[in-house]
Amino acid sequence: MNSRPPAGVLPPDRVLSMSGLEFFEKMRDGALPHAPIMELLAFSVETVAIGRITFIAHPDARFYNPIGTIHGGWA
């Protein structure tokens, strides 16, 4: 069973009630929903620190171009 919330959008007042660091920490930890685009493009928050955030991506065949490589627009 997946305990992470589904993708979603938060009300602006909820976003503004926390720092950017706290926002991304909570998203990474599953306390907040992840952004819908993260599901669409198959990436997630990996590392959150002051002044740095790292995303990790998992492209699959949906993102291939006709020659079998990942489409540049995805990257």
N, C-alpha and C positions, 0 to 999 in steps of 0.2 A: 504494500500500500504506500502511495506517495503522499507524504505529509506536507509537501510544499503547496502553497496556494497557487491557483491557476494564474495565468497572465492577466493583467488588469491595469487600470489607470486609477490613480488616487485623486481625491479632491485636492485642489490647490492648497487649501488651508492645512491639510494634513502634511503635505510635502513641506510647506513653509514652516511647520512646527519643529523641524529637526534640521540639523546641519547636513550638508552634502555627504560628509563622511558617515554620519549615522544612517542616512537614507540608504546608501549603497551597502553598508554593513548589514542592515536589516534585509535588504533585497538578497544579498549573498546568502544570508543565514536562513532564508525562507520565512522570515517574520512579515515581510511585505510581498505582494505579488511582483513578479518580474514583468518587465515591459513587454507588450505584445510583439514588438519587433524582434525581441530576443528569441522568441519561439519561432517566428517566421524565418529568421536567418540562422537559426541553430547556434547561438552563442550564449554564454553565461558569464556572470561576474566570478572571477577567480580570486583575486587579491585586492584588498582595500586597505590603503594606508594614507596618511596625510600627504597630500600632493601627488598621489599615484593610485590608479585603478587599473587592474589588468583583467581583460576579458579573454576567455578561451572559446574557440570556435570548433565546431565539428561539422564541416561541410560533408554532404553526401551527394549522391548522383543527381538530386534535384537541382544542384547548382552547377552541373557540368555544361559546358558549351558543346557545340557539335563535334569538336575534335577531342573530347574526352578529358579536358582539363577544367579546373574551377574557373568560372566566369570572372573576369576582372572586376565587374561591377559588384560582385559579392565581397571581394577582398577590399 
